[in-house]
Amino acid sequence: MAEEKAILPVKDATVTLEVRDGTQMNAYVASPGESGSYPGLLVFQEAYGVNAHIRDVTKRFAAQGFIAIAPELFHRTAPAGFEGSYSAFASVMPHMKAVTPDGAIADAQAAFHWLKAQRDISENDVSSIGYCMGGRISFLANSALPLKRAVSYYGGNIAPALLDRASMLHGPMLFFWGGLDKHIPPEQREQVIDALKQNGKKYVNVEISDADHAFFCDARPAYNERASQLAWALTLEFLK
């Protein structure tokens, strides 16, 4: 990924959270290395786990002044620290299919409550962001938690499965789509935005015509540097 100016030193750690269904979930945390008052950010993974890419993104947000947490959403079916291979999608499918809306909401709640309990978190200032599968979870979390804002990068299966939750969204949404993305048909993207319009929800909708699915991930062949730089700048502006 292109370099951006890091405004703060970063510290990171792994924490273990108690989820309301009785399970335990590890989460990767990155935060500014200086004390202060910072917004919180839920970072939701792709289908490949909280891997090096997601940890790097989490640290990038911390360097920009967020206390960011990336929960391991596959904790019910995969070992702690699970990382799938980008060249073996079939191996992550069982874990991805096992993530239910109720389970994802419980996981998001656990991470949200952890953030709220941190001394340096700004009051009522927690947002979410997610990539691919995580883009869907970011939408879902915004419907279940009092988030300030939420960002979804090429979130599949929001339409039609989650459209009934559009009326429950708390904070404004920022959507990114790749114009070349065959995984999410244009009609599904339109259905998502129409649902927000019909429910009077605030949103920003961005389609980058020459970008494909997963354009933000520099570890995948679809990585598009120009699209990634644009999306990063817009994301920071939206969140801040």
Sequence and secondary structure as in RCSB ss.txt:
>XXXX:A:sequence
MAEEKAILPVKDATVTLEVRDGTQMNAYVASPGESGSYPGLLVFQEAYGVNAHIRDVTKRFAAQGFIAIAPELFH
RTAPAGFEGSYSAFASVMPHMKAVTPDGAIADAQAAFHWLKAQRDISENDVSSIGYCMGGRISFLANSALPLKRA
VSYYGGNIAPALLDRASMLHGPMLFFWGGLDKHIPPEQREQVIDALKQNGKKYVNVEISDADHAFFCDARPAYNE
RASQLAWALTLEFLK
>XXXX:A:secstr
       S EEEEEEEEE TTS EEEEEEEEESS S EEEEEEE BTTBS HHHHHHHHHHHHTT EEEEE TTT
TTS TT B  TT HHHHHHHHHT  HHHHHHHHHHHHHHHHTSTTEEEEEEEEEEETHHHHHHHHHHHHS  S E
EEES TT TTTTGGGGGG  S EEEEEETT SSS HHHHHHHHHHHHHTT  EEEEEETT  TTTT TTSTT  H
HHHHHHHHHHHHHH 
